[in-house]
Amino acid sequence: MQEGCIFCGIVAGDVPSTTIAESENVVAFRDINPAAPVHVLLIPKAHVVSSAAELRAGHGELLGELFELAASIADAEGLEGTYRVIVNSGSGSGQTVFHLHFHLLGGWGRSGSFPKTLGDETGGVPVN
């Protein structure tokens, strides 16, 4: 756990969140500022790295677990295999919480037709 990290606080139970799923090493909860009808954050329970730029081959098993949980959540949310998984890396990309995390986004009309640009899907709300 890293001091001052809000996501570490969520994992520790010190910061409230709406947890919807978890695995051995990953927890998933609803974003408090959703940028899509379904907007879930998936984070490693341990503060393994601050951003995707720091990932290495040794993180492969964790990433597999994370994407497996994302697919399970998408199924449970009725996204029918039609969703986005987004990761921002660094402040220049809009990352504001420096604990590796992935955004699971979907549910636009449940039609399988995604907006063409991020701005269209969020109404101007940054996905960070």
C-alpha positions in Angstrom: 0.0 0.0 0.0 1.3 3.4 -1.0 0.7 6.3 1.4 -1.8 8.9 0.0 -3.0 6.6 -2.9 -6.8 6.7 -3.1 -6.9 3.3 -4.8 -4.8 1.7 -2.1 -7.3 3.2 0.4 -10.1 1.6 -1.5 -8.4 -1.8 -1.4 -7.7 -1.4 2.4 -11.4 -0.5 2.9 -10.5 3.0 4.2 -12.1 4.8 1.2 -15.7 3.9 0.2 -16.4 2.4 -3.2 -19.0 0.2 -4.9 -17.1 -3.0 -5.4 -18.7 -5.2 -8.0 -16.2 -8.0 -8.4 -12.8 -9.2 -7.3 -10.3 -11.9 -7.8 -7.2 -12.9 -5.9 -5.1 -9.9 -7.1 -7.7 -7.5 -8.7 -10.6 -5.5 -7.4 -13.3 -3.9 -9.6 -15.6 -1.0 -8.6 -17.8 1.6 -10.3 -16.3 4.9 -11.3 -17.7 7.8 -9.3 -17.7 10.0 -12.4 -18.9 7.5 -15.1 -18.0 8.3 -18.7 -20.3 5.6 -20.1 -23.5 3.8 -19.0 -21.2 1.0 -17.7 -17.9 2.4 -16.3 -15.9 0.1 -14.0 -12.4 0.5 -12.8 -10.2 -2.5 -12.4 -7.1 -2.2 -10.2 -4.4 -4.5 -8.8 -4.9 -4.9 -5.1 -1.2 -4.3 -4.6 0.4 -1.0 -5.7 2.6 -2.8 -8.2 3.3 0.1 -10.6 2.0 3.6 -10.9 1.2 3.5 -14.7 1.2 1.2 -17.7 4.5 2.6 -18.8 6.1 0.7 -15.9 4.7 -2.7 -16.8 7.1 -5.5 -17.7 6.9 -9.1 -18.8 6.7 -10.3 -15.2 3.3 -8.6 -14.9 1.8 -10.9 -17.5 -0.1 -13.1 -15.0 -1.6 -10.1 -13.2 -2.7 -8.6 -16.6 -4.3 -11.9 -17.6 -6.2 -12.0 -14.3 -7.3 -8.4 -14.8 -8.6 -9.0 -18.4 -10.3 -12.2 -17.3 -12.2 -10.3 -14.6 -13.0 -7.5 -17.1 -14.6 -10.0 -19.5 -16.6 -11.6 -16.6 -17.9 -8.2 -15.5 -18.8 -7.3 -19.1 -20.8 -10.5 -19.4 -22.5 -9.8 -16.0 -23.4 -6.3 -17.2 -24.9 -7.6 -20.4 -22.4 -6.0 -22.7 -22.4 -9.1 -24.9 -18.6 -8.9 -25.7 -18.9 -5.3 -26.9 -16.9 -3.0 -24.6 -13.7 -1.0 -24.3 -10.8 -1.4 -21.9 -8.8 1.8 -21.6 -5.6 2.6 -19.7 -4.1 6.0 -19.4 -0.4 6.3 -18.9 1.0 9.5 -17.4 -0.5 12.9 -16.7 -0.2 13.9 -20.4 -2.8 11.2 -21.2 -5.2 12.3 -18.5 -4.1 9.9 -15.7 -4.8 11.5 -12.3 -4.5 8.5 -10.0 -1.1 7.0 -10.1 -2.0 3.4 -9.3 -2.2 1.1 -12.3 -5.9 0.9 -13.4 -8.0 0.1 -16.3 -11.4 1.5 -17.4 -14.1 -0.9 -18.6 -16.5 1.1 -20.6 -19.6 0.0 -22.5 -23.4 0.0 -22.7 -24.0 2.8 -25.2 -27.4 1.8 -26.4 -26.5 -1.9 -26.0 -26.3 -1.8 -29.8 -22.6 -2.6 -30.3 -22.1 0.8 -31.9 -19.4 2.8 -30.1 -19.1 6.6 -30.4 -16.3 7.5 -32.8 -14.3 9.6 -30.4 -13.8 9.6 -26.7 -15.3 13.1 -26.4 -18.5 11.8 -28.0 -18.9 9.0 -25.5 -18.1 11.0 -22.4 -19.8 14.3 -23.1 -16.5 16.0 -22.4 -15.8 14.0 -19.2 -12.2 12.9 -19.2 -11.5 9.1 -18.7 -8.6 9.2 -16.2 
